[in-house]
């Protein structure tokens, strides 16, 4: 998930003092994520995201992996599930 869009509270007067637009994934990405959950199941999905991107609040039970170190973290998650992730295998 990359911060290609921005979003914030609809009514900035009701929001906290810092009613700032935050980076968020495009809506089609969130929709496609829903399709992926339906096809593969949540336990088989990992989301790689940029650190500043707003994460969906109503999607739990998912592995979120921050992008700067995503290769190592994803390899660790796959290894924990029994996959051999060594190069060349």
ABEGO torsion letter per residue (X at the ends): XBBABBBBBABAAABBABBBBBBBBBAAAAAAAAAAAAAAEAAABBBBBBAABBBBAABBGBBBBBAAAAAAAAAAAAAAAGBBABBGX
